[in-house]
Amino acid sequence: MIVKACNHCYGACLKEEHVNMMLECIRLDRECVDICSFLAQAIGRGTPFISELAKVCVKICESCGNECKKHDHEQCQKCAEACL
């Protein structure tokens, strides 16, 4: 759910008229997708580093959610809700 919301936010923010105002949101969307996807893959492999990776994932998700909730766009609000 988080990956889907962040990917949607990422794509929609790239199409915004004032894309420069969305750069941090876009960057954090990518970070969140990357780390959450990696965590899911690592869990599937049975990595012994689940706890450490999950802590990083939580930190990035919180950062992404807090950034997204600053923006009134629907995709940002949905992303913030998923991440937080």
C-alpha positions as CSV (number, residue, x, y, z in Angstrom):
1,M,0.0,0.0,0.0
2,I,2.8,2.4,0.9
3,V,4.7,1.7,-2.3
4,K,1.6,2.1,-4.4
5,A,0.7,5.4,-2.7
6,C,4.2,6.8,-3.0
7,N,4.5,5.7,-6.7
8,H,1.2,7.5,-7.5
9,C,2.3,10.6,-5.6
10,Y,5.7,10.6,-7.4
11,G,4.2,10.4,-10.8
12,A,1.5,12.9,-10.2
13,C,3.9,15.4,-8.6
14,L,6.1,15.2,-11.6
15,K,3.2,16.5,-13.6
16,E,2.4,19.4,-11.3
17,E,2.6,22.9,-12.9
18,H,5.1,24.1,-10.2
19,V,7.2,20.9,-10.0
20,N,10.1,22.8,-8.4
21,M,7.9,23.2,-5.3
22,M,7.4,19.5,-5.2
23,L,11.1,18.4,-5.4
24,E,11.4,17.2,-1.8
25,C,8.1,15.4,-2.0
26,I,9.2,13.7,-5.2
27,R,12.6,12.7,-3.7
28,L,11.1,11.3,-0.6
29,D,8.5,9.4,-2.6
30,R,11.4,7.6,-4.4
31,E,13.3,7.0,-1.2
32,C,10.3,5.5,0.4
33,V,9.5,3.2,-2.5
34,D,13.0,2.1,-2.8
35,I,13.5,1.2,0.9
36,C,10.1,-0.4,1.4
37,S,10.5,-2.5,-1.7
38,F,14.0,-3.5,-0.6
39,L,12.7,-4.4,2.9
40,A,10.0,-6.6,1.4
41,Q,12.5,-8.4,-0.8
42,A,14.9,-8.8,2.1
43,I,12.2,-10.2,4.3
44,G,11.4,-12.7,1.6
45,R,15.0,-13.8,1.5
46,G,15.0,-14.2,5.3
47,T,17.6,-11.6,6.0
48,P,18.9,-11.4,9.6
49,F,18.8,-7.6,9.2
50,I,15.0,-7.2,9.2
51,S,15.0,-5.1,12.4
52,E,17.7,-2.7,11.2
53,L,16.2,-2.3,7.8
54,A,12.7,-1.8,9.2
55,K,13.9,1.0,11.4
56,V,15.3,2.8,8.3
57,C,12.1,2.1,6.5
58,V,10.0,3.7,9.3
59,K,12.3,6.7,9.4
60,I,12.0,7.3,5.7
61,C,8.2,6.7,5.7
62,E,7.7,9.2,8.4
63,S,9.8,11.8,6.6
64,C,7.9,11.1,3.4
65,G,4.5,11.3,5.1
66,N,5.4,14.6,6.9
67,E,6.6,16.2,3.7
68,C,3.5,15.0,1.7
69,K,1.1,16.3,4.3
70,K,2.4,19.8,3.7
71,H,0.9,19.8,0.2
72,D,-2.8,20.1,-0.5
73,H,-2.7,17.8,-3.6
74,E,-4.9,14.7,-3.3
75,Q,-2.0,12.4,-4.1
76,C,0.2,13.9,-1.4
77,Q,-2.5,13.6,1.2
78,K,-3.1,9.9,0.3
79,C,0.6,9.3,0.4
80,A,0.9,11.0,3.8
81,E,-1.9,8.8,5.1
82,A,-0.3,5.6,3.9
83,C,3.2,6.6,5.2
84,L,2.1,7.8,8.6
